[in-house]
Amino acid sequence: YGDGELLCMLGAKGENCDFHSYSPRLAKLLQISFAKLLDSKKVFLADWKDNLIDARDSFIKMYNLEPKFADYECFLTVEENIKDNKLLNFYKILKNTNSKKVFVGPEKLKGVKEMFNIEDFITVPSKNAFDDYDSIKSKLISTLDDNNIYMFCCSMMSCVLINDLMELNQNVTCLDIGSGLDPIFSYKSRPKQPSQSLVHKYYRPILPDYLIKDKVQKAASIINNLSSFSNRQG
């Protein structure tokens, strides 16, 4: 529950930084999921420092919760996290586990299928994903089984969907990855994210082969173009 989720829960108008709109229905479902999820000892609340901490704490007090906290950036591909192999090793374990993995996110992240050996990829719109909430929820529930691992990159709707699953089956693992995979397959979407070249170097042991080949082909194409230009000038 970051700033977007909290603003939505507070009744804000507009959209978050990923172009997902706030709405009364989403606000209500976020409030419900906040109260239910964080009453469980199996769920961690992301701890972060911002001017909305007071709002977060007021919801905690309102629902009489005692949540367990985890580092807000623990799954994120940010500069601090690629200084050692902790994040890479975590994602290696995730890739190699025998549990069924289901990913919920936009088409631009389709490369996660090979990166993490994803069995089911449920596509969501890159903007206003919550507009398709009911159909996405139905698809997600159809995959539900003990020991499944669910990865979410679908903005504010992630918290709601996680609550939907946990209400039906407590024997699953749900990971809200947020923007953590954007710099691998798409564009830099947050200030603290490294360049794509550094990201690809860091994740190379688990990256899909085509990403490496594409980079090599692009480099070769640039060299060939420069060579052709030089010959024409000569």
CORMOTA-V871083 format. One record per run of one state. SS is the DSSP state (@ for helix, = for strand, . for the rest). FROM is the first residue (numbers start at 1). LEN is the number of residues. If there is no record, write none. Layout:
BEGIN
SS|FROM|LEN / SS|FROM|LEN
END
This chain:
BEGIN
.|1|2 / @|3|7 / .|10|5 / =|15|1 / .|16|5 / =|21|1 / .|22|2 / @|24|14 / .|38|6 / =|44|4 / .|48|5 / @|53|10 / .|63|5 / =|68|4 / .|72|7 / @|79|4 / .|83|3 / @|86|11 / .|97|4 / =|101|5 / .|106|1 / @|107|3 / .|110|2 / @|112|5 / .|117|3 / =|120|4 / .|124|5 / @|129|14 / .|143|6 / =|149|5 / .|154|3 / @|157|12 / .|169|4 / =|173|4 / .|177|5 / @|182|4 / .|186|10 / @|196|11 / .|207|2 / @|209|25 / .|234|1
END
